[in-house]
């Protein structure tokens, strides 16, 4: 069965005040659309209160792209159906027949928003009976082997069976601009944490050897940072960073410093930067152990 829409769920941005929430949603939609356009995935994005929908004839290709968009908590490929029980019954029965064998058990989860002549429980009972009739499988609401979900919203309904995890956080571009000094792959992990909080990045790459890695990282996370290769000496490092920060009006500097690694050199370097730069210095890795950093680097694709 060909899915035709993706339900996108977001988290903390839904807690923002109305104007801020609308702005964050618009940025999230823009980021999703740009990423899908970059990967040549046909799509149309629609926003409703509390939901973003991506309509596409290439849902399978869209899912892994959207999973890497900051701000997306989870997503589900779904079938769009009219929001009546009579329209839902054949679709839910067909989905069940494709997924459920008589040896399986199932649960039908129904949510409903809007004015209808039936309750969520009414819909669950009728649709559940249709699944039992189509498959012969028993209902198990506690530990089913298959779950079928139906989200009825006004005149529309969405039928889905999978929930894919997103990266979460805030949409990229909703917060300030951060300068990131890239002198190792650890630095990219530090930058990633700030990107997850919605910050735009300016990368100051300390050596040409890191440039391909930075480009690959930015492409894989659908970011469009400004990237500068710098070749400072020990005496010019602070001035070079200060110039880039001023050029891009950066709000802070993030470093991939961690105490177990080159502790004395790093602390001295931070002290020099604090003395010369009028920027907050962010150290998201400072308390992490090396094995934790290595594992997180692998998760984001820089190892």
N, C-alpha and C positions, 0 to 999 in steps of 0.2 A: 504494500500500500504506500502510495507516494505522499509523504508529508508536504504541506504547502505553506506552513508558517512556523516561525520560531517564537515562543514565548520567552521574553527576557525579564528577569527579576533583578531588582537592585536592592541594596540594603540601606545604609545609613543616610544616603542622600534623601530618602523618603522622610527623614525626621527634620529636614530643614524647613524654614518658613516658606510660605507659598512662592514668593518671588524667587528666592534662592533655589528652591526645588525645581521650579520651571527652568531656570537658567542651567542648572546642573543636568537636567534631563535633556535639554537641547544640546549641550556639549557632548553628552554620552551618545546621543543619536548621531551627531556629526562624526564622532570618532568611529562608531560602528560603520557608518556609511563609507568613510574614507578607507577603512581597512578592507571592506568588502569590494570597493572599487579597485583598490590596489591589487587584489587577488582575482579580479575579473569575475566576481560572483554577482550575478544579476540579483537585484533586490529592490524592495520598496519598504520603507520604514513608516510605521504609524504609531503615534503616541496616544494613549488614553490614560485616564487617571489611575495611577498605580501600576501601569503596565506599558511596556514597549513591545511592539510586534514587528518582526521582520518577515515579509512575504517574499518567497523566492521559489523558483523552480529547481534550485540547486541547494536544497536545505542541507544535505550531507556535507557539501563543501563549505557551507557557511558556518556550521557549528564549531569546528576547531578554530576558526578565525575569531569568532565572537568570544570564545572561552578565554582569549588572551587580551581582551579589552578591559582596561582598568575601570572598575565601577560595576561590572556585571557580576552578580553573586551566583546566579544559576540560570540555566536556560533549558528549554524542552522543545524538541521538534514535535509538531502537533498537526492534527487535521482540523480544519475549520468547517464547522457544520452549523446549520440553523439551530437556534436554541430552543427547539421543541422536543419533547420526548419521542414523538413519532419519527422525527428526522434522525434522532440520535440512536434509536434502537438498532437499525441495520448497520450503522457504522461501527458502533461498539461491538455488536455481534461479530462483524467481520474481523475487527482487530483481535478479538478474543480467539477466534478460530485460528488465526495465524500464530498466536503466541502460546495458547493453552492446550495441553493434552489432558485426557481424563486422569492422569496421574498427578497433575498439578492441582494446587488450590489457588484461589484468587481473592482479591479484595477490590471493590469498586469505591473510589473516593470521589465524591461529588461536592463541588462548591458552587454557590449560586449568588449572583449579584443582580439586583434589579427587580422589577415587578413581574411575577409569573403566576399562573393559576395553579402551580404545584410547588411543593417545598423541596428542599435538597433531599430529604428523606424519601419523599414520593419518587423522585427521579432515580435515586439509588436503588430502591426496591424494584422498579420496573426494568431498569437497565440490568440490574443484577440477575433478575429472572431470565432476561434475554440471553445473558452469558451462560447461565446454567443450561438453558435449553440448547444453546449452540454447541457447547463443549462437554457437558456432563460433569464438569469439574465442581468440587464443593467450595463453598465460601469459607474463608479463614481471615478474619479481620485482624488477627494478632500477628501471625507469621505466614503470610501468603507467599507462594513462590512467584506469583505474578501480580502486579498492581496495575490497574487501569484507572486513569484519572480523567475526570470530566470537569471542566471549568465553564460554567454557564454564566455569560455576562450579557444581560439584556436580551437582544435578539440573536446573539451569536453564542456558539459553544466551541470549546477546544478540547479535543480528545488526545491524550498523550500517555505514554507509558514510561518514559525515561526522564530523569533530571540530571543534567550534566553540570558539574561544578565550574564556576567561573573564578576569576582571580580576585574579585571583590575590590574593596577600597573605594576611592573616589575617582570620577572621570578625569583623565589626564587633561590639564589645562584649566582646571577650576581653582587652583591655588596659585602660589607665587612661582617665581623663576629661580631655580637653584643652579649654582655653578658646581660642577663635579670634576674633581681632579682625578683623572684616570691614569694610575700608575701600576695597576694590576687588575686581575679579574675580580679580586675582592672589591675593588672600587666600583665595579659595575653592579655588584650586589647592593652596595650601599646606595647607589643611585636608584636602583630598582625599588628600594623601600620608599624613597621619596616620591618616585613616580606613582607608586600605589596610593600615596596620599594626595594625588592630583597635581603634583608639581611639574611644570615644564622644566626641561633640563638643558643646560649648556655644558657641553663636555670640553674640558681642557685636557687633551691627550698628551701625555708626557713623552711619548716616543712613537715614531712611525710604526713600530712593530705592533702596537696596540690598535692601530687605526682599523684594520679589517675586522677585528673582533668587535669593536665599537659599532661599526656599520652593520654587522650581522645582528648584533644585539638589538639595535634600534629597529631594524627591519622585522625581526621576529616578534617584537612587542608593539609593532605598528605605531612607533613614535617618530617624530620628526624633529630631533634636537638639532641645535647648532653645534657643530663639531670643529674644534680648532686644535691643530697640532702645535705644541709649543716645545722649544728646545732651550730651556733656561739653564743657567748655571746656579750653583748654590747661592750666589749673591743676588741673582736677578729673579729668583722664583717668586718671591712675594710681590714684586712689582708687576711681573707678567700676569699673575693671577688677578691682581688688583685692576689691571687695565681691562682684561676680559670681563670682569665683574661689572665694571663701570660701563663698558660698551653695551652690555645687555641688561643693565639695571637689575642685576641679580639681588635677591633678597637674603641669600645665605650661601654658605659653602659647605658641601658635604664631602667627607673623606672616608676612605675605606680602612681606617685605622682600627686595629684591634690590639689590646694590651699584650697578649702573649707573644706577639710578633714584633721584633725590633722595638721593644718597649721604650728604651731610653731615647733612641733617635726620633721616634714618632712624637714623644712628649715634647722634646726640644723643638721639633718642627711646628707643632701646634702652638707652642708658646710664641714662636717667631711670627706665625700667621696672625695670632691674636693681637700682637703688638703693631702689625703693619696694616691689617685689613679692618675696616669698620663694618664687619659682617659677622653675624652669628655663625659659629662653626658646628656643624651637625655630625655626630659620630654614631650612626645606628648600629655599627658592629662592635662597639667598644667593649661590651661585656660578653660577647659570644666566644665560645671555644672554637678552636681550629676545625675540629671534626664537624661541628654544627655549621660553620661557614662553608666548608667544603660541600656538605650535603645540600645546603640552600643554593649554592652556586650551580650544582648539578640540576636542581629543580627548575631553575630559570634558564638553563641552557648555556651557561658560560664556562662549564667544565666538560 
